[in-house]
Amino acid sequence: MKSDQGSPSPCGRGVGGGGLVLLQTRRLWPLALTQSCGALNDNLVKNALVVLALFQLGIGGTGMSALAGALFIAPYVLLSATAGQLADRFSKPKVIITYKLAEVLLMAAAAGAFLTESIPGLLVVLTGLGIQATLFGPVKYGVLPEHLTADELVAGNGVIEATTFLSIVAGTVAGGALILLPHGTAWVSLVGLTLSLLGLWSAMQIPTVPPADPSLHISPNIIGGTWRTTRHAASVRSIWFAVLSLSWFWTMGATLMTEFPVIARDTLHSDGTALTLLLTVFAVGVGVGSMQCARLLRGDVSARLVPFAGIGISLFCWDFSSAAASAGAIATAAAALFTLAGWRMVIDLFLLAACGGVFSVPLYAIIQDQAAPNERARMVAANNIMNALFMIAGAAAAAGAAAIGWDAPQFLHLAAIANLLIACWIMRIVRTMRAARPIVVPSAGRHPAGSSRR
């Protein structure tokens, strides 16, 4: 293997900069950059669409944001199983290049729709981006174990998790800000096309690997494939535990992201800068927790910290919502940073998000490590299916709470209690599994010969 792809780093053995070390190698930086560009584009288009419709064209209403979210998330339920089959059937780096080519075409179509201010056209493009993101998910997480050793998995997943959340927030903020500039539709179009081309270039730098299962039959039965993939994941206890736990994590994350605008507008009576502050602190906190996870676990693929991180999420979520409820009016982000209540919210949110990073990263590594190499992407696909279903249920719960008159802090208090119960369940499961058979798996023999880490 070429030297510029790097050699296995010592990141898994307590080195604090493990993820950063891996980012200096071709085994990780092209994938990290590729997925970052995609996440930026998805959220850039989605938020720019909502802001364009509501604030410039005066159409839609609160339902526009819900419709945009639904169009983007629906493919995860319907097409994830097929995405997993494609990722296992063909060489993953080549599949990624194909998906990034599709993204370039979609962003060209988005540019046309933005420049003509066609909301129906943008909704079609957003649906296409949702399909493209669905197809990309299993191959993104499935290729990591083909490039990294077992004791690098936690650090590698930490990088992917950190860059994902930072990209989501950056894309959301940029989409809303750019579309409001003079010639905003042109700016959004230019940035989107540039990001798609950069993502395509970085995809071409990902080291090649052979197909995991070249004889796999791609089932045309989408519903049946979804059921079989999910049922098979449920038959592997450690994988199903990770899938359910991650699904709850994404439900909590989506709930927080949904409630931030409500807290900024209705609870704090603030402008958009306060919302940007909340989103930024949340993304940075997840990034810090994700990047430090390898150091905390010393590279072990283990769920031992997950329940404690879950308890931390509940404690800081409860205190954050209490601080928001008692803070009074905080007009701007600058004002928040000059009050004790504002700093309390910022610190709580940062620690909550950091616990989220420690919670989620080991669970992704468990799925990758425990799955058979020839079906790893399909196990990731099962996770994506369940994530989407849980997030839909969480959104319905939030809507129901709002319908009966609950405000955002009250709903976050309820979420903190529910999360604490889930953390206790996770602690019980982890103890049971470690007593029966440790989740930590030796690295020897876990990766197919010829992987690009060599």
ABEGO torsion letter per residue (X at the ends): XBAAAEBBBAAAAGBAAAAAAAAABAAAAAAAAAAAAAAAAAAAAAAAAAAAAAAAAGBEEAAAAAAAAAAAAAAAAAAAAAAAAAAAABBAAAAAAAAAAAAAAAAAAAAAAAAAGBAAAAAAAAAAAAAAAAAAAAAAAAAAAAABBAAAAAAAAAAAAAAAAAAAAAAAAAAAAAAABBGAAAAAAAAAAAAAAAAAAAAAABBBBBBABAABBBBABAAAAAAAAAAAAAABAAAAAAAAAAAAAAAAAAAAAAAAAAAAAAAAGBBAAAAAAAAAAAAAAAAAAAAAAAAAAGGBBBAAAAAAAAAAAAAAAAAAAAAAAAAEBBABAAAAAABAAAAAAAAAAAAAAAAAAAAAAAAAAAAAAABBAAAAAAAAAAAAAAAAAAAAAAAAAAAAAAAAGBBAAAAAAAAAAAAAAAAAAAAAAAAAAAAABBABBBABGABBBGBAAX
